[in-house]
Amino acid sequence: MITIWHNPRCSKSRQTLALIEEAGVEVTVRKYLDDAPTAAEIEAVHAALGTPPLIEMMRSGDKVFKDLGLGKDSSDSELLSAMATQPALIERPIVIKGDQAVIGRPPANVRALL
C-alpha cells in the first residue's frame, strides 16, 4: 500500500500520482493541505526519507517560508512546527510505503517504491 501526500493543483504531484496508478499499485491519496499531517507524522516521514536535512522536506522558496522568518539556520523544531501549522510548506508530493518514502521531484523518484 502506498500513500501520497498530494496537492491536486501541483503538476508534479499529479504526474507522480499518475505513475503510481499506471503501475497498478493501490494508493491512498491524502490531500495534505486539507488533512494536515501532525508533527509526529512529519517526523515519521522524515525518518522514512532517510533523515535528510529537514529543510529539504520544505518549499523554502515559498512566500510563507520567508514571511515566517525561516531559513537554512532555523532549528529542526522551528521547521517541524512550521510544517505542522502551515502544511503548504511541505514539499510535494511525498510518497510513503511502509518505512520508506520519497519526494516526487522528479516524479520518477516514486519508481523506487513501486
Jmol script that loads the backbone (N, CA, C; Angstrom):
load data "model"
ATOM      1  N   MET A   1       0.842  -1.179   0.000  1.00  0.00           N
ATOM      2  CA  MET A   1       0.000   0.000   0.000  1.00  0.00           C
ATOM      3  C   MET A   1       0.887   1.242   0.000  1.00  0.00           C
ATOM      4  N   ILE A   2       0.564   2.166  -0.844  1.00  0.00           N
ATOM      5  CA  ILE A   2       1.298   3.425  -0.956  1.00  0.00           C
ATOM      6  C   ILE A   2       0.367   4.560  -0.575  1.00  0.00           C
ATOM      7  N   THR A   3       0.917   5.556   0.102  1.00  0.00           N
ATOM      8  CA  THR A   3       0.193   6.784   0.424  1.00  0.00           C
ATOM      9  C   THR A   3       0.931   7.934  -0.232  1.00  0.00           C
ATOM     10  N   ILE A   4       0.180   8.841  -0.822  1.00  0.00           N
ATOM     11  CA  ILE A   4       0.776  10.035  -1.401  1.00  0.00           C
ATOM     12  C   ILE A   4       0.193  11.255  -0.704  1.00  0.00           C
ATOM     13  N   TRP A   5       1.073  12.135  -0.243  1.00  0.00           N
ATOM     14  CA  TRP A   5       0.647  13.441   0.251  1.00  0.00           C
ATOM     15  C   TRP A   5       0.562  14.301  -0.998  1.00  0.00           C
ATOM     16  N   HIS A   6      -0.652  14.579  -1.400  1.00  0.00           N
ATOM     17  CA  HIS A   6      -0.952  15.078  -2.741  1.00  0.00           C
ATOM     18  C   HIS A   6      -1.584  16.456  -2.708  1.00  0.00           C
ATOM     19  N   ASN A   7      -1.166  17.279  -3.673  1.00  0.00           N
ATOM     20  CA  ASN A   7      -1.811  18.564  -3.929  1.00  0.00           C
ATOM     21  C   ASN A   7      -2.270  18.520  -5.385  1.00  0.00           C
ATOM     22  N   PRO A   8      -3.573  18.388  -5.630  1.00  0.00           N
ATOM     23  CA  PRO A   8      -4.046  18.237  -6.995  1.00  0.00           C
ATOM     24  C   PRO A   8      -3.762  19.439  -7.896  1.00  0.00           C
ATOM     25  N   ARG A   9      -3.434  20.583  -7.317  1.00  0.00           N
ATOM     26  CA  ARG A   9      -3.118  21.760  -8.133  1.00  0.00           C
ATOM     27  C   ARG A   9      -1.668  21.750  -8.623  1.00  0.00           C
ATOM     28  N   CYS A  10      -0.863  20.815  -8.137  1.00  0.00           N
ATOM     29  CA  CYS A  10       0.560  20.749  -8.475  1.00  0.00           C
ATOM     30  C   CYS A  10       0.789  19.738  -9.606  1.00  0.00           C
ATOM     31  N   SER A  11       1.430  20.182 -10.676  1.00  0.00           N
ATOM     32  CA  SER A  11       1.649  19.286 -11.822  1.00  0.00           C
ATOM     33  C   SER A  11       2.550  18.107 -11.450  1.00  0.00           C
ATOM     34  N   LYS A  12       3.580  18.330 -10.639  1.00  0.00           N
ATOM     35  CA  LYS A  12       4.469  17.223 -10.240  1.00  0.00           C
ATOM     36  C   LYS A  12       3.716  16.208  -9.388  1.00  0.00           C
ATOM     37  N   SER A  13       2.833  16.699  -8.547  1.00  0.00           N
ATOM     38  CA  SER A  13       2.032  15.804  -7.717  1.00  0.00           C
ATOM     39  C   SER A  13       1.088  14.980  -8.597  1.00  0.00           C
ATOM     40  N   ARG A  14       0.461  15.614  -9.564  1.00  0.00           N
ATOM     41  CA  ARG A  14      -0.436  14.883 -10.476  1.00  0.00           C
ATOM     42  C   ARG A  14       0.346  13.853 -11.291  1.00  0.00           C
ATOM     43  N   GLN A  15       1.527  14.230 -11.760  1.00  0.00           N
ATOM     44  CA  GLN A  15       2.348  13.291 -12.537  1.00  0.00           C
ATOM     45  C   GLN A  15       2.780  12.100 -11.686  1.00  0.00           C
ATOM     46  N   THR A  16       3.142  12.355 -10.454  1.00  0.00           N
ATOM     47  CA  THR A  16       3.561  11.275  -9.555  1.00  0.00           C
ATOM     48  C   THR A  16       2.400  10.332  -9.282  1.00  0.00           C
ATOM     49  N   LEU A  17       1.220  10.890  -9.000  1.00  0.00           N
ATOM     50  CA  LEU A  17       0.038  10.048  -8.775  1.00  0.00           C
ATOM     51  C   LEU A  17      -0.264   9.212 -10.011  1.00  0.00           C
ATOM     52  N   ALA A  18      -0.121   9.789 -11.195  1.00  0.00           N
ATOM     53  CA  ALA A  18      -0.375   9.048 -12.432  1.00  0.00           C
ATOM     54  C   ALA A  18       0.595   7.872 -12.574  1.00  0.00           C
ATOM     55  N   LEU A  19       1.860   8.071 -12.232  1.00  0.00           N
ATOM     56  CA  LEU A  19       2.835   6.972 -12.291  1.00  0.00           C
ATOM     57  C   LEU A  19       2.439   5.823 -11.368  1.00  0.00           C
ATOM     58  N   ILE A  20       1.987   6.172 -10.176  1.00  0.00           N
ATOM     59  CA  ILE A  20       1.568   5.144  -9.214  1.00  0.00           C
ATOM     60  C   ILE A  20       0.363   4.382  -9.754  1.00  0.00           C
ATOM     61  N   GLU A  21      -0.611   5.121 -10.252  1.00  0.00           N
ATOM     62  CA  GLU A  21      -1.831   4.480 -10.773  1.00  0.00           C
ATOM     63  C   GLU A  21      -1.528   3.629 -12.003  1.00  0.00           C
ATOM     64  N   GLU A  22      -0.643   4.104 -12.880  1.00  0.00           N
ATOM     65  CA  GLU A  22      -0.270   3.324 -14.065  1.00  0.00           C
ATOM     66  C   GLU A  22       0.418   2.022 -13.693  1.00  0.00           C
ATOM     67  N   ALA A  23       1.096   2.013 -12.548  1.00  0.00           N
ATOM     68  CA  ALA A  23       1.769   0.794 -12.082  1.00  0.00           C
ATOM     69  C   ALA A  23       0.782  -0.197 -11.474  1.00  0.00           C
ATOM     70  N   GLY A  24      -0.469   0.233 -11.305  1.00  0.00           N
ATOM     71  CA  GLY A  24      -1.484  -0.646 -10.758  1.00  0.00           C
ATOM     72  C   GLY A  24      -1.364  -0.881  -9.262  1.00  0.00           C
ATOM     73  N   VAL A  25      -0.663   0.011  -8.590  1.00  0.00           N
ATOM     74  CA  VAL A  25      -0.457  -0.119  -7.146  1.00  0.00           C
ATOM     75  C   VAL A  25      -1.604   0.567  -6.416  1.00  0.00           C
ATOM     76  N   GLU A  26      -2.078  -0.091  -5.362  1.00  0.00           N
ATOM     77  CA  GLU A  26      -3.129   0.514  -4.552  1.00  0.00           C
ATOM     78  C   GLU A  26      -2.560   1.736  -3.838  1.00  0.00           C
ATOM     79  N   VAL A  27      -3.274   2.844  -3.933  1.00  0.00           N
ATOM     80  CA  VAL A  27      -2.765   4.097  -3.392  1.00  0.00           C
ATOM     81  C   VAL A  27      -3.835   4.810  -2.572  1.00  0.00           C
ATOM     82  N   THR A  28      -3.413   5.351  -1.450  1.00  0.00           N
ATOM     83  CA  THR A  28      -4.260   6.219  -0.642  1.00  0.00           C
ATOM     84  C   THR A  28      -3.797   7.645  -0.900  1.00  0.00           C
ATOM     85  N   VAL A  29      -4.730   8.476  -1.320  1.00  0.00           N
ATOM     86  CA  VAL A  29      -4.414   9.873  -1.607  1.00  0.00           C
ATOM     87  C   VAL A  29      -4.787  10.712  -0.394  1.00  0.00           C
ATOM     88  N   ARG A  30      -3.805  11.392   0.136  1.00  0.00           N
ATOM     89  CA  ARG A  30      -4.049  12.289   1.264  1.00  0.00           C
ATOM     90  C   ARG A  30      -3.811  13.716   0.781  1.00  0.00           C
ATOM     91  N   LYS A  31      -4.860  14.465   0.700  1.00  0.00           N
ATOM     92  CA  LYS A  31      -4.749  15.872   0.323  1.00  0.00           C
ATOM     93  C   LYS A  31      -4.282  16.624   1.569  1.00  0.00           C
ATOM     94  N   TYR A  32      -2.977  16.700   1.690  1.00  0.00           N
ATOM     95  CA  TYR A  32      -2.373  17.159   2.938  1.00  0.00           C
ATOM     96  C   TYR A  32      -2.670  18.619   3.266  1.00  0.00           C
ATOM     97  N   LEU A  33      -3.108  19.402   2.289  1.00  0.00           N
ATOM     98  CA  LEU A  33      -3.493  20.783   2.599  1.00  0.00           C
ATOM     99  C   LEU A  33      -4.828  20.816   3.336  1.00  0.00           C
ATOM    100  N   ASP A  34      -5.691  19.834   3.053  1.00  0.00           N
ATOM    101  CA  ASP A  34      -6.990  19.734   3.726  1.00  0.00           C
ATOM    102  C   ASP A  34      -6.915  18.877   4.986  1.00  0.00           C
ATOM    103  N   ASP A  35      -6.019  17.915   4.996  1.00  0.00           N
ATOM    104  CA  ASP A  35      -5.846  16.970   6.100  1.00  0.00           C
ATOM    105  C   ASP A  35      -4.378  17.031   6.523  1.00  0.00           C
ATOM    106  N   ALA A  36      -4.031  18.098   7.226  1.00  0.00           N
ATOM    107  CA  ALA A  36      -2.632  18.373   7.557  1.00  0.00           C
ATOM    108  C   ALA A  36      -2.042  17.282   8.448  1.00  0.00           C
ATOM    109  N   PRO A  37      -0.825  16.853   8.112  1.00  0.00           N
ATOM    110  CA  PRO A  37      -0.163  15.871   8.968  1.00  0.00           C
ATOM    111  C   PRO A  37       0.275  16.513  10.281  1.00  0.00           C
ATOM    112  N   THR A  38       0.302  15.709  11.314  1.00  0.00           N
ATOM    113  CA  THR A  38       0.762  16.171  12.621  1.00  0.00           C
ATOM    114  C   THR A  38       2.289  16.245  12.615  1.00  0.00           C
ATOM    115  N   ALA A  39       2.824  16.889  13.624  1.00  0.00           N
ATOM    116  CA  ALA A  39       4.281  16.941  13.763  1.00  0.00           C
ATOM    117  C   ALA A  39       4.856  15.530  13.852  1.00  0.00           C
ATOM    118  N   ALA A  40       4.170  14.644  14.557  1.00  0.00           N
ATOM    119  CA  ALA A  40       4.644  13.262  14.687  1.00  0.00           C
ATOM    120  C   ALA A  40       4.648  12.555  13.328  1.00  0.00           C
ATOM    121  N   GLU A  41       3.633  12.779  12.520  1.00  0.00           N
ATOM    122  CA  GLU A  41       3.587  12.169  11.182  1.00  0.00           C
ATOM    123  C   GLU A  41       4.707  12.723  10.307  1.00  0.00           C
ATOM    124  N   ILE A  42       4.954  14.012  10.406  1.00  0.00           N
ATOM    125  CA  ILE A  42       6.032  14.628   9.626  1.00  0.00           C
ATOM    126  C   ILE A  42       7.374  14.036  10.051  1.00  0.00           C
ATOM    127  N   GLU A  43       7.572  13.863  11.352  1.00  0.00           N
ATOM    128  CA  GLU A  43       8.811  13.260  11.852  1.00  0.00           C
ATOM    129  C   GLU A  43       8.974  11.831  11.330  1.00  0.00           C
ATOM    130  N   ALA A  44       7.884  11.066  11.310  1.00  0.00           N
ATOM    131  CA  ALA A  44       7.941   9.685  10.821  1.00  0.00           C
ATOM    132  C   ALA A  44       8.300   9.653   9.334  1.00  0.00           C
ATOM    133  N   VAL A  45       7.725  10.550   8.558  1.00  0.00           N
ATOM    134  CA  VAL A  45       8.042  10.604   7.135  1.00  0.00           C
ATOM    135  C   VAL A  45       9.483  11.069   6.932  1.00  0.00           C
ATOM    136  N   HIS A  46       9.920  11.994   7.741  1.00  0.00           N
ATOM    137  CA  HIS A  46      11.314  12.447   7.674  1.00  0.00           C
ATOM    138  C   HIS A  46      12.248  11.251   7.877  1.00  0.00           C
ATOM    139  N   ALA A  47      11.953  10.417   8.850  1.00  0.00           N
ATOM    140  CA  ALA A  47      12.759   9.211   9.086  1.00  0.00           C
ATOM    141  C   ALA A  47      12.689   8.272   7.884  1.00  0.00           C
ATOM    142  N   ALA A  48      11.498   8.131   7.310  1.00  0.00           N
ATOM    143  CA  ALA A  48      11.323   7.244   6.150  1.00  0.00           C
ATOM    144  C   ALA A  48      12.076   7.767   4.926  1.00  0.00           C
ATOM    145  N   LEU A  49      12.271   9.063   4.867  1.00  0.00           N
ATOM    146  CA  LEU A  49      13.054   9.658   3.775  1.00  0.00           C
ATOM    147  C   LEU A  49      14.551   9.438   3.953  1.00  0.00           C
ATOM    148  N   GLY A  50      14.936   8.970   5.143  1.00  0.00           N
ATOM    149  CA  GLY A  50      16.345   8.731   5.417  1.00  0.00           C
ATOM    150  C   GLY A  50      16.985   9.876   6.188  1.00  0.00           C
ATOM    151  N   THR A  51      16.175  10.679   6.818  1.00  0.00           N
ATOM    152  CA  THR A  51      16.579  11.820   7.644  1.00  0.00           C
ATOM    153  C   THR A  51      17.532  12.797   6.941  1.00  0.00           C
ATOM    154  N   PRO A  52      17.122  13.272   5.759  1.00  0.00           N
ATOM    155  CA  PRO A  52      17.901  14.346   5.146  1.00  0.00           C
ATOM    156  C   PRO A  52      17.728  15.602   6.001  1.00  0.00           C
ATOM    157  N   PRO A  53      18.491  16.659   5.737  1.00  0.00           N
ATOM    158  CA  PRO A  53      18.205  17.893   6.470  1.00  0.00           C
ATOM    159  C   PRO A  53      16.708  18.222   6.346  1.00  0.00           C
ATOM    160  N   LEU A  54      16.077  18.528   7.457  1.00  0.00           N
ATOM    161  CA  LEU A  54      14.628  18.738   7.484  1.00  0.00           C
ATOM    162  C   LEU A  54      14.185  19.782   6.464  1.00  0.00           C
ATOM    163  N   ILE A  55      14.999  20.757   6.235  1.00  0.00           N
ATOM    164  CA  ILE A  55      14.644  21.822   5.294  1.00  0.00           C
ATOM    165  C   ILE A  55      14.426  21.279   3.883  1.00  0.00           C
ATOM    166  N   GLU A  56      15.003  20.114   3.564  1.00  0.00           N
ATOM    167  CA  GLU A  56      14.813  19.519   2.237  1.00  0.00           C
ATOM    168  C   GLU A  56      13.398  18.988   2.035  1.00  0.00           C
ATOM    169  N   MET A  57      12.631  18.865   3.115  1.00  0.00           N
ATOM    170  CA  MET A  57      11.221  18.462   3.018  1.00  0.00           C
ATOM    171  C   MET A  57      10.320  19.674   2.794  1.00  0.00           C
ATOM    172  N   MET A  58      10.918  20.846   2.675  1.00  0.00           N
ATOM    173  CA  MET A  58      10.130  22.075   2.677  1.00  0.00           C
ATOM    174  C   MET A  58      10.241  22.837   1.365  1.00  0.00           C
ATOM    175  N   ARG A  59       9.220  23.625   1.124  1.00  0.00           N
ATOM    176  CA  ARG A  59       9.194  24.544  -0.005  1.00  0.00           C
ATOM    177  C   ARG A  59       9.822  25.853   0.478  1.00  0.00           C
ATOM    178  N   SER A  60      11.146  25.871   0.506  1.00  0.00           N
ATOM    179  CA  SER A  60      11.857  27.011   1.094  1.00  0.00           C
ATOM    180  C   SER A  60      11.754  28.281   0.260  1.00  0.00           C
ATOM    181  N   GLY A  61      11.321  28.169  -0.975  1.00  0.00           N
ATOM    182  CA  GLY A  61      11.128  29.359  -1.804  1.00  0.00           C
ATOM    183  C   GLY A  61       9.743  29.961  -1.661  1.00  0.00           C
ATOM    184  N   ASP A  62       8.890  29.302  -0.873  1.00  0.00           N
ATOM    185  CA  ASP A  62       7.511  29.756  -0.685  1.00  0.00           C
ATOM    186  C   ASP A  62       7.484  31.057   0.116  1.00  0.00           C
ATOM    187  N   LYS A  63       6.556  31.929  -0.226  1.00  0.00           N
ATOM    188  CA  LYS A  63       6.406  33.212   0.468  1.00  0.00           C
ATOM    189  C   LYS A  63       6.187  33.013   1.969  1.00  0.00           C
ATOM    190  N   VAL A  64       5.393  32.019   2.349  1.00  0.00           N
ATOM    191  CA  VAL A  64       5.121  31.759   3.765  1.00  0.00           C
ATOM    192  C   VAL A  64       6.421  31.433   4.505  1.00  0.00           C
ATOM    193  N   PHE A  65       7.306  30.683   3.861  1.00  0.00           N
ATOM    194  CA  PHE A  65       8.599  30.335   4.459  1.00  0.00           C
ATOM    195  C   PHE A  65       9.353  31.609   4.848  1.00  0.00           C
ATOM    196  N   LYS A  66       9.398  32.544   3.914  1.00  0.00           N
ATOM    197  CA  LYS A  66      10.096  33.808   4.159  1.00  0.00           C
ATOM    198  C   LYS A  66       9.344  34.675   5.166  1.00  0.00           C
ATOM    199  N   ASP A  67       8.005  34.696   5.062  1.00  0.00           N
ATOM    200  CA  ASP A  67       7.190  35.500   5.988  1.00  0.00           C
ATOM    201  C   ASP A  67       7.366  35.046   7.436  1.00  0.00           C
ATOM    202  N   LEU A  68       7.594  33.744   7.631  1.00  0.00           N
ATOM    203  CA  LEU A  68       7.787  33.212   8.981  1.00  0.00           C
ATOM    204  C   LEU A  68       9.218  33.420   9.485  1.00  0.00           C
ATOM    205  N   GLY A  69      10.065  34.001   8.628  1.00  0.00           N
ATOM    206  CA  GLY A  69      11.445  34.259   9.024  1.00  0.00           C
ATOM    207  C   GLY A  69      12.298  33.010   9.077  1.00  0.00           C
ATOM    208  N   LEU A  70      11.879  31.973   8.338  1.00  0.00           N
ATOM    209  CA  LEU A  70      12.631  30.719   8.335  1.00  0.00           C
ATOM    210  C   LEU A  70      13.800  30.804   7.362  1.00  0.00           C
ATOM    211  N   GLY A  71      14.820  30.019   7.629  1.00  0.00           N
ATOM    212  CA  GLY A  71      15.979  29.983   6.748  1.00  0.00           C
ATOM    213  C   GLY A  71      16.813  28.758   7.027  1.00  0.00           C
ATOM    214  N   LYS A  72      17.952  28.670   6.345  1.00  0.00           N
ATOM    215  CA  LYS A  72      18.811  27.493   6.493  1.00  0.00           C
ATOM    216  C   LYS A  72      19.371  27.355   7.897  1.00  0.00           C
ATOM    217  N   ASP A  73      19.349  28.427   8.676  1.00  0.00           N
ATOM    218  CA  ASP A  73      19.840  28.369  10.052  1.00  0.00           C
ATOM    219  C   ASP A  73      18.740  28.086  11.076  1.00  0.00           C
ATOM    220  N   SER A  74      17.500  27.917  10.599  1.00  0.00           N
ATOM    221  CA  SER A  74      16.397  27.621  11.519  1.00  0.00           C
ATOM    222  C   SER A  74      16.592  26.237  12.127  1.00  0.00           C
ATOM    223  N   SER A  75      16.165  26.085  13.371  1.00  0.00           N
ATOM    224  CA  SER A  75      16.294  24.786  14.045  1.00  0.00           C
ATOM    225  C   SER A  75      15.279  23.793  13.480  1.00  0.00           C
ATOM    226  N   ASP A  76      15.578  22.524  13.675  1.00  0.00           N
ATOM    227  CA  ASP A  76      14.644  21.486  13.230  1.00  0.00           C
ATOM    228  C   ASP A  76      13.288  21.658  13.900  1.00  0.00           C
ATOM    229  N   SER A  77      13.270  22.046  15.169  1.00  0.00           N
ATOM    230  CA  SER A  77      11.980  22.205  15.856  1.00  0.00           C
ATOM    231  C   SER A  77      11.187  23.356  15.243  1.00  0.00           C
ATOM    232  N   GLU A  78      11.847  24.422  14.829  1.00  0.00           N
ATOM    233  CA  GLU A  78      11.148  25.530  14.165  1.00  0.00           C
ATOM    234  C   GLU A  78      10.584  25.078  12.821  1.00  0.00           C
ATOM    235  N   LEU A  79      11.380  24.343  12.062  1.00  0.00           N
ATOM    236  CA  LEU A  79      10.944  23.872  10.746  1.00  0.00           C
ATOM    237  C   LEU A  79       9.788  22.886  10.874  1.00  0.00           C
ATOM    238  N   LEU A  80       9.908  21.972  11.818  1.00  0.00           N
ATOM    239  CA  LEU A  80       8.856  20.983  12.045  1.00  0.00           C
ATOM    240  C   LEU A  80       7.553  21.671  12.448  1.00  0.00           C
ATOM    241  N   SER A  81       7.634  22.595  13.360  1.00  0.00           N
ATOM    242  CA  SER A  81       6.460  23.332  13.808  1.00  0.00           C
ATOM    243  C   SER A  81       5.821  24.095  12.643  1.00  0.00           C
ATOM    244  N   ALA A  82       6.656  24.694  11.814  1.00  0.00           N
ATOM    245  CA  ALA A  82       6.134  25.445  10.664  1.00  0.00           C
ATOM    246  C   ALA A  82       5.383  24.522   9.703  1.00  0.00           C
ATOM    247  N   MET A  83       5.933  23.336   9.432  1.00  0.00           N
ATOM    248  CA  MET A  83       5.247  22.404   8.526  1.00  0.00           C
ATOM    249  C   MET A  83       3.936  21.914   9.122  1.00  0.00           C
ATOM    250  N   ALA A  84       3.922  21.696  10.430  1.00  0.00           N
ATOM    251  CA  ALA A  84       2.705  21.199  11.082  1.00  0.00           C
ATOM    252  C   ALA A  84       1.604  22.257  11.078  1.00  0.00           C
ATOM    253  N   THR A  85       1.980  23.522  11.187  1.00  0.00           N
ATOM    254  CA  THR A  85       0.968  24.582  11.237  1.00  0.00           C
ATOM    255  C   THR A  85       0.675  25.179   9.867  1.00  0.00           C
ATOM    256  N   GLN A  86       1.607  25.048   8.945  1.00  0.00           N
ATOM    257  CA  GLN A  86       1.461  25.575   7.586  1.00  0.00           C
ATOM    258  C   GLN A  86       1.794  24.457   6.591  1.00  0.00           C
ATOM    259  N   PRO A  87       0.879  23.509   6.376  1.00  0.00           N
ATOM    260  CA  PRO A  87       1.217  22.352   5.543  1.00  0.00           C
ATOM    261  C   PRO A  87       1.610  22.710   4.107  1.00  0.00           C
ATOM    262  N   ALA A  88       1.272  23.906   3.644  1.00  0.00           N
ATOM    263  CA  ALA A  88       1.692  24.310   2.298  1.00  0.00           C
ATOM    264  C   ALA A  88       3.214  24.375   2.190  1.00  0.00           C
ATOM    265  N   LEU A  89       3.909  24.417   3.318  1.00  0.00           N
ATOM    266  CA  LEU A  89       5.370  24.453   3.317  1.00  0.00           C
ATOM    267  C   LEU A  89       5.994  23.081   3.057  1.00  0.00           C
ATOM    268  N   ILE A  90       5.204  22.018   3.143  1.00  0.00           N
ATOM    269  CA  ILE A  90       5.722  20.667   2.914  1.00  0.00           C
ATOM    270  C   ILE A  90       5.939  20.479   1.413  1.00  0.00           C
ATOM    271  N   GLU A  91       7.140  20.031   1.052  1.00  0.00           N
ATOM    272  CA  GLU A  91       7.424  19.757  -0.358  1.00  0.00           C
ATOM    273  C   GLU A  91       6.462  18.699  -0.851  1.00  0.00           C
ATOM    274  N   ARG A  92       6.066  18.817  -2.081  1.00  0.00           N
ATOM    275  CA  ARG A  92       5.094  17.888  -2.633  1.00  0.00           C
ATOM    276  C   ARG A  92       5.590  17.319  -3.950  1.00  0.00           C
ATOM    277  N   PRO A  93       5.089  16.146  -4.235  1.00  0.00           N
ATOM    278  CA  PRO A  93       4.383  15.216  -3.363  1.00  0.00           C
ATOM    279  C   PRO A  93       5.377  14.367  -2.579  1.00  0.00           C
ATOM    280  N   ILE A  94       4.903  13.818  -1.490  1.00  0.00           N
ATOM    281  CA  ILE A  94       5.690  12.829  -0.756  1.00  0.00           C
ATOM    282  C   ILE A  94       4.935  11.508  -0.856  1.00  0.00           C
ATOM    283  N   VAL A  95       5.666  10.468  -1.219  1.00  0.00           N
ATOM    284  CA  VAL A  95       5.082   9.138  -1.390  1.00  0.00           C
ATOM    285  C   VAL A  95       5.678   8.225  -0.331  1.00  0.00           C
ATOM    286  N   ILE A  96       4.797   7.526   0.378  1.00  0.00           N
ATOM    287  CA  ILE A  96       5.207   6.707   1.518  1.00  0.00           C
ATOM    288  C   ILE A  96       4.765   5.264   1.297  1.00  0.00           C
ATOM    289  N   LYS A  97       5.686   4.355   1.550  1.00  0.00           N
ATOM    290  CA  LYS A  97       5.373   2.918   1.507  1.00  0.00           C
ATOM    291  C   LYS A  97       6.081   2.277   2.679  1.00  0.00           C
ATOM    292  N   GLY A  98       5.303   1.882   3.677  1.00  0.00           N
ATOM    293  CA  GLY A  98       5.886   1.270   4.870  1.00  0.00           C
ATOM    294  C   GLY A  98       6.819   2.239   5.564  1.00  0.00           C
ATOM    295  N   ASP A  99       8.066   1.812   5.737  1.00  0.00           N
ATOM    296  CA  ASP A  99       9.039   2.663   6.418  1.00  0.00           C
ATOM    297  C   ASP A  99       9.971   3.378   5.434  1.00  0.00           C
ATOM    298  N   GLN A 100       9.518   3.476   4.180  1.00  0.00           N
ATOM    299  CA  GLN A 100      10.285   4.180   3.167  1.00  0.00           C
ATOM    300  C   GLN A 100       9.430   5.293   2.561  1.00  0.00           C
ATOM    301  N   ALA A 101      10.097   6.359   2.120  1.00  0.00           N
ATOM    302  CA  ALA A 101       9.393   7.458   1.468  1.00  0.00           C
ATOM    303  C   ALA A 101      10.321   8.125   0.469  1.00  0.00           C
ATOM    304  N   VAL A 102       9.724   8.793  -0.504  1.00  0.00           N
ATOM    305  CA  VAL A 102      10.472   9.599  -1.468  1.00  0.00           C
ATOM    306  C   VAL A 102       9.681  10.871  -1.735  1.00  0.00           C
ATOM    307  N   ILE A 103      10.408  11.890  -2.121  1.00  0.00           N
ATOM    308  CA  ILE A 103       9.771  13.116  -2.598  1.00  0.00           C
ATOM    309  C   ILE A 103       9.687  12.990  -4.114  1.00  0.00           C
ATOM    310  N   GLY A 104       8.503  13.188  -4.658  1.00  0.00           N
ATOM    311  CA  GLY A 104       8.261  13.008  -6.087  1.00  0.00           C
ATOM    312  C   GLY A 104       8.720  14.172  -6.943  1.00  0.00           C
ATOM    313  N   ARG A 105       9.928  14.613  -6.726  1.00  0.00           N
ATOM    314  CA  ARG A 105      10.553  15.656  -7.549  1.00  0.00           C
ATOM    315  C   ARG A 105      11.938  15.170  -7.919  1.00  0.00           C
ATOM    316  N   PRO A 106      12.089  14.626  -9.087  1.00  0.00           N
ATOM    317  CA  PRO A 106      11.110  14.471 -10.150  1.00  0.00           C
ATOM    318  C   PRO A 106      10.164  13.302  -9.868  1.00  0.00           C
ATOM    319  N   PRO A 107       9.041  13.275 -10.588  1.00  0.00           N
ATOM    320  CA  PRO A 107       8.061  12.214 -10.353  1.00  0.00           C
ATOM    321  C   PRO A 107       8.651  10.805 -10.475  1.00  0.00           C
ATOM    322  N   ALA A 108       9.656  10.618 -11.307  1.00  0.00           N
ATOM    323  CA  ALA A 108      10.266   9.300 -11.491  1.00  0.00           C
ATOM    324  C   ALA A 108      10.861   8.756 -10.183  1.00  0.00           C
ATOM    325  N   ASN A 109      11.107   9.607  -9.205  1.00  0.00           N
ATOM    326  CA  ASN A 109      11.633   9.128  -7.915  1.00  0.00           C
ATOM    327  C   ASN A 109      10.729   8.059  -7.305  1.00  0.00           C
ATOM    328  N   VAL A 110       9.437   8.115  -7.606  1.00  0.00           N
ATOM    329  CA  VAL A 110       8.470   7.191  -6.997  1.00  0.00           C
ATOM    330  C   VAL A 110       8.721   5.749  -7.456  1.00  0.00           C
ATOM    331  N   ARG A 111       9.370   5.578  -8.564  1.00  0.00           N
ATOM    332  CA  ARG A 111       9.615   4.215  -9.079  1.00  0.00           C
ATOM    333  C   ARG A 111      10.382   3.362  -8.078  1.00  0.00           C
ATOM    334  N   ALA A 112      11.166   3.979  -7.223  1.00  0.00           N
ATOM    335  CA  ALA A 112      11.928   3.243  -6.220  1.00  0.00           C
ATOM    336  C   ALA A 112      11.012   2.510  -5.245  1.00  0.00           C
ATOM    337  N   LEU A 113       9.763   2.963  -5.121  1.00  0.00           N
ATOM    338  CA  LEU A 113       8.825   2.345  -4.175  1.00  0.00           C
ATOM    339  C   LEU A 113       7.817   1.410  -4.859  1.00  0.00           C
ATOM    340  N   LEU A 114       7.808   1.391  -6.157  1.00  0.00           N
ATOM    341  CA  LEU A 114       6.787   0.592  -6.871  1.00  0.00           C
ATOM    342  C   LEU A 114       7.193  -0.859  -7.033  1.00  0.00           C
TER     343      LEU A 114
END
end "model"
wireframe off; spacefill off
backbone 0.3
color backbone group
